[in-house]
Amino acid sequence: MSILRKVLLPLIMAVMALGLTGAVRKVATITSEPCGAKVWINNVYRGKTPVEIPYNWNWYYDIRIEKEGYETMCTRERFYAPVKHWIPFDFVAEVLPVNSDEPQWRNYTLEVKKKP
């Protein structure tokens, strides 16, 4: 019982504590020229530019940007993970007791709507 209390119990607690540390923060910042355009990601309104959008998956996203007096822009973007977040390196990023950011930036220039 003494070995269990002195060695195994602290070791188990340390491993469990490490499991509670670290995080990968994935954020996409969408900007536009002119600013103040409405942004939809996968048909969900997310706000006006500039806007920061948290996301979970490094994959494809449908982006729609609208502003009165400008042509609507629709595009599909893929957010790629940096090498430090590839398997198996992502395990280290999740376990270390520090936060790891994965920022993505996209800027769109809207064209003025032509008068008929």
PyRosetta script that sets phi, psi and omega in degrees:
from pyrosetta import init, pose_from_sequence

init()
pose = pose_from_sequence("MSILRKVLLPLIMAVMALGLTGAVRKVATITSEPCGAKVWINNVYRGKTPVEIPYNWNWYYDIRIEKEGYETMCTRERFYAPVKHWIPFDFVAEVLPVNSDEPQWRNYTLEVKKKP")
pose.set_psi(1, -32.5)
pose.set_omega(1, -178.1)
pose.set_phi(2, -66.9)
pose.set_psi(2, -38.6)
pose.set_omega(2, 177.8)
pose.set_phi(3, -66.4)
pose.set_psi(3, -40.3)
pose.set_omega(3, 178.4)
pose.set_phi(4, -59.2)
pose.set_psi(4, -45.9)
pose.set_omega(4, -178.7)
pose.set_phi(5, -71.6)
pose.set_psi(5, -37.0)
pose.set_omega(5, -174.2)
pose.set_phi(6, -84.1)
pose.set_psi(6, -31.4)
pose.set_omega(6, -172.7)
pose.set_phi(7, -116.8)
pose.set_psi(7, -58.7)
pose.set_omega(7, -172.0)
pose.set_phi(8, -69.0)
pose.set_psi(8, -43.1)
pose.set_omega(8, -178.2)
pose.set_phi(9, -62.4)
pose.set_psi(9, -48.5)
pose.set_omega(9, 176.1)
pose.set_phi(10, -62.5)
pose.set_psi(10, -36.7)
pose.set_omega(10, 179.1)
pose.set_phi(11, -64.9)
pose.set_psi(11, -44.8)
pose.set_omega(11, 178.4)
pose.set_phi(12, -62.9)
pose.set_psi(12, -42.2)
pose.set_omega(12, 179.3)
pose.set_phi(13, -65.2)
pose.set_psi(13, -38.2)
pose.set_omega(13, 178.3)
pose.set_phi(14, -65.0)
pose.set_psi(14, -43.4)
pose.set_omega(14, 178.3)
pose.set_phi(15, -63.9)
pose.set_psi(15, -41.0)
pose.set_omega(15, 178.5)
pose.set_phi(16, -65.9)
pose.set_psi(16, -39.0)
pose.set_omega(16, 178.8)
pose.set_phi(17, -64.7)
pose.set_psi(17, -38.5)
pose.set_omega(17, 177.7)
pose.set_phi(18, -63.1)
pose.set_psi(18, -31.8)
pose.set_omega(18, 178.8)
pose.set_phi(19, -66.8)
pose.set_psi(19, -17.7)
pose.set_omega(19, -179.9)
pose.set_phi(20, -93.9)
pose.set_psi(20, 0.1)
pose.set_omega(20, -173.8)
pose.set_phi(21, -100.4)
pose.set_psi(21, 164.0)
pose.set_omega(21, 172.5)
pose.set_phi(22, 71.1)
pose.set_psi(22, 157.1)
pose.set_omega(22, 176.5)
pose.set_phi(23, -166.7)
pose.set_psi(23, 147.7)
pose.set_omega(23, 173.1)
pose.set_phi(24, -103.5)
pose.set_psi(24, 119.4)
pose.set_omega(24, -178.4)
pose.set_phi(25, -100.9)
pose.set_psi(25, 112.6)
pose.set_omega(25, -178.8)
pose.set_phi(26, -103.8)
pose.set_psi(26, 116.8)
pose.set_omega(26, -178.0)
pose.set_phi(27, -136.9)
pose.set_psi(27, 132.9)
pose.set_omega(27, 173.7)
pose.set_phi(28, -107.3)
pose.set_psi(28, 129.2)
pose.set_omega(28, 176.1)
pose.set_phi(29, -104.5)
pose.set_psi(29, 120.4)
pose.set_omega(29, -179.5)
pose.set_phi(30, -107.7)
pose.set_psi(30, 124.6)
pose.set_omega(30, 176.5)
pose.set_phi(31, -125.0)
pose.set_psi(31, 163.1)
pose.set_omega(31, 178.2)
pose.set_phi(32, -147.9)
pose.set_psi(32, 159.8)
pose.set_omega(32, 172.5)
pose.set_phi(33, -120.9)
pose.set_psi(33, 111.8)
pose.set_omega(33, 1.1)
pose.set_phi(34, -76.6)
pose.set_psi(34, 159.2)
pose.set_omega(34, 179.5)
pose.set_phi(35, -77.1)
pose.set_psi(35, 167.5)
pose.set_omega(35, 179.8)
pose.set_phi(36, 89.9)
pose.set_psi(36, 11.5)
pose.set_omega(36, 178.3)
pose.set_phi(37, -79.4)
pose.set_psi(37, 147.7)
pose.set_omega(37, 178.4)
pose.set_phi(38, -78.5)
pose.set_psi(38, 138.9)
pose.set_omega(38, -176.2)
pose.set_phi(39, -120.9)
pose.set_psi(39, 131.5)
pose.set_omega(39, 172.4)
pose.set_phi(40, -119.2)
pose.set_psi(40, 133.4)
pose.set_omega(40, 173.5)
pose.set_phi(41, -116.9)
pose.set_psi(41, 120.8)
pose.set_omega(41, -177.1)
pose.set_phi(42, 50.3)
pose.set_psi(42, 44.7)
pose.set_omega(42, 177.4)
pose.set_phi(43, 64.7)
pose.set_psi(43, 23.2)
pose.set_omega(43, 174.9)
pose.set_phi(44, -117.7)
pose.set_psi(44, 122.7)
pose.set_omega(44, -179.7)
pose.set_phi(45, -65.7)
pose.set_psi(45, 128.6)
pose.set_omega(45, -176.2)
pose.set_phi(46, -117.2)
pose.set_psi(46, -4.5)
pose.set_omega(46, 178.3)
pose.set_phi(47, 126.2)
pose.set_psi(47, -171.1)
pose.set_omega(47, 179.7)
pose.set_phi(48, -105.8)
pose.set_psi(48, 148.7)
pose.set_omega(48, -178.8)
pose.set_phi(49, -69.6)
pose.set_psi(49, 145.6)
pose.set_omega(49, -4.9)
pose.set_phi(50, -75.7)
pose.set_psi(50, 139.9)
pose.set_omega(50, -177.9)
pose.set_phi(51, -136.4)
pose.set_psi(51, 139.2)
pose.set_omega(51, 174.6)
pose.set_phi(52, -101.9)
pose.set_psi(52, 130.1)
pose.set_omega(52, -175.7)
pose.set_phi(53, -125.2)
pose.set_psi(53, 117.4)
pose.set_omega(53, 174.3)
pose.set_phi(54, -72.7)
pose.set_psi(54, 144.1)
pose.set_omega(54, 177.5)
pose.set_phi(55, -140.4)
pose.set_psi(55, 161.5)
pose.set_omega(55, -175.2)
pose.set_phi(56, -106.4)
pose.set_psi(56, -31.2)
pose.set_omega(56, -171.0)
pose.set_phi(57, -118.7)
pose.set_psi(57, 139.0)
pose.set_omega(57, 171.2)
pose.set_phi(58, -84.2)
pose.set_psi(58, 90.7)
pose.set_omega(58, -175.5)
pose.set_phi(59, -154.9)
pose.set_psi(59, -162.2)
pose.set_omega(59, -177.6)
pose.set_phi(60, -87.2)
pose.set_psi(60, 141.4)
pose.set_omega(60, 177.7)
pose.set_phi(61, -133.8)
pose.set_psi(61, 135.3)
pose.set_omega(61, 175.7)
pose.set_phi(62, -87.8)
pose.set_psi(62, 123.1)
pose.set_omega(62, -176.7)
pose.set_phi(63, -117.9)
pose.set_psi(63, 131.0)
pose.set_omega(63, 175.7)
pose.set_phi(64, -125.2)
pose.set_psi(64, 131.9)
pose.set_omega(64, -179.3)
pose.set_phi(65, -126.8)
pose.set_psi(65, 128.7)
pose.set_omega(65, -178.0)
pose.set_phi(66, -132.7)
pose.set_psi(66, 143.5)
pose.set_omega(66, 171.6)
pose.set_phi(67, -151.3)
pose.set_psi(67, 138.4)
pose.set_omega(67, -179.1)
pose.set_phi(68, -59.8)
pose.set_psi(68, 132.4)
pose.set_omega(68, -179.9)
pose.set_phi(69, 90.5)
pose.set_psi(69, -1.8)
pose.set_omega(69, -178.9)
pose.set_phi(70, -127.3)
pose.set_psi(70, 154.4)
pose.set_omega(70, 176.4)
pose.set_phi(71, -66.3)
pose.set_psi(71, 141.1)
pose.set_omega(71, 175.6)
pose.set_phi(72, -72.3)
pose.set_psi(72, 135.9)
pose.set_omega(72, 178.3)
pose.set_phi(73, -110.4)
pose.set_psi(73, 126.3)
pose.set_omega(73, 175.7)
pose.set_phi(74, -122.5)
pose.set_psi(74, 131.3)
pose.set_omega(74, -179.2)
pose.set_phi(75, -151.0)
pose.set_psi(75, 161.8)
pose.set_omega(75, 174.7)
pose.set_phi(76, -116.4)
pose.set_psi(76, 125.6)
pose.set_omega(76, -178.5)
pose.set_phi(77, -119.2)
pose.set_psi(77, 147.7)
pose.set_omega(77, 173.7)
pose.set_phi(78, -113.1)
pose.set_psi(78, 130.7)
pose.set_omega(78, 175.8)
pose.set_phi(79, -96.5)
pose.set_psi(79, 122.1)
pose.set_omega(79, -178.7)
pose.set_phi(80, -99.6)
pose.set_psi(80, 145.4)
pose.set_omega(80, 176.6)
pose.set_phi(81, -85.1)
pose.set_psi(81, 140.6)
pose.set_omega(81, 172.9)
pose.set_phi(82, -68.8)
pose.set_psi(82, 162.1)
pose.set_omega(82, -176.1)
pose.set_phi(83, -55.3)
pose.set_psi(83, -37.0)
pose.set_omega(83, -178.7)
pose.set_phi(84, -64.3)
pose.set_psi(84, -12.2)
pose.set_omega(84, 178.1)
pose.set_phi(85, -110.8)
pose.set_psi(85, 15.1)
pose.set_omega(85, 173.5)
pose.set_phi(86, -82.3)
pose.set_psi(86, 155.8)
pose.set_omega(86, 173.9)
pose.set_phi(87, -69.6)
pose.set_psi(87, 132.9)
pose.set_omega(87, 5.0)
pose.set_phi(88, -94.6)
pose.set_psi(88, 1.0)
pose.set_omega(88, -176.3)
pose.set_phi(89, -64.7)
pose.set_psi(89, -26.8)
pose.set_omega(89, -178.8)
pose.set_phi(90, -63.6)
pose.set_psi(90, -28.1)
pose.set_omega(90, 177.5)
pose.set_phi(91, -60.4)
pose.set_psi(91, -42.6)
pose.set_omega(91, 179.1)
pose.set_phi(92, -63.9)
pose.set_psi(92, -42.6)
pose.set_omega(92, -179.8)
pose.set_phi(93, -63.1)
pose.set_psi(93, -32.4)
pose.set_omega(93, 179.7)
pose.set_phi(94, -79.1)
pose.set_psi(94, -31.7)
pose.set_omega(94, -173.8)
pose.set_phi(95, -88.1)
pose.set_psi(95, -32.2)
pose.set_omega(95, -179.4)
pose.set_phi(96, -60.7)
pose.set_psi(96, 147.3)
pose.set_omega(96, -177.7)
pose.set_phi(97, -80.4)
pose.set_psi(97, 41.0)
pose.set_omega(97, 176.2)
pose.set_phi(98, -135.9)
pose.set_psi(98, 155.2)
pose.set_omega(98, 176.2)
pose.set_phi(99, -85.3)
pose.set_psi(99, 145.8)
pose.set_omega(99, -180.0)
pose.set_phi(100, -124.1)
pose.set_psi(100, 122.4)
pose.set_omega(100, -178.5)
pose.set_phi(101, -91.4)
pose.set_psi(101, 148.8)
pose.set_omega(101, 175.2)
pose.set_phi(102, -132.3)
pose.set_psi(102, 73.7)
pose.set_omega(102, -176.1)
pose.set_phi(103, -79.1)
pose.set_psi(103, 146.4)
pose.set_omega(103, 173.4)
pose.set_phi(104, -128.6)
pose.set_psi(104, 140.9)
pose.set_omega(104, 178.1)
pose.set_phi(105, -126.2)
pose.set_psi(105, 136.7)
pose.set_omega(105, 174.5)
pose.set_phi(106, -136.7)
pose.set_psi(106, 132.0)
pose.set_omega(106, 177.6)
pose.set_phi(107, -123.4)
pose.set_psi(107, 134.9)
pose.set_omega(107, -178.2)
pose.set_phi(108, -126.0)
pose.set_psi(108, 137.6)
pose.set_omega(108, 176.3)
pose.set_phi(109, -105.9)
pose.set_psi(109, 118.6)
pose.set_omega(109, -179.4)
pose.set_phi(110, -87.6)
pose.set_psi(110, 143.8)
pose.set_omega(110, 178.5)
pose.set_phi(111, -95.1)
pose.set_psi(111, 141.7)
pose.set_omega(111, 178.8)
pose.set_phi(112, -63.9)
pose.set_psi(112, 136.2)
pose.set_omega(112, 179.9)
pose.set_phi(113, -69.3)
pose.set_psi(113, 131.1)
pose.set_omega(113, 179.6)
pose.set_phi(114, -79.9)
pose.set_psi(114, 138.6)
pose.set_omega(114, 178.8)
pose.set_phi(115, -76.7)
pose.set_psi(115, 139.1)
pose.set_omega(115, 179.8)
pose.set_phi(116, -72.1)
pose.dump_pdb("model.pdb")
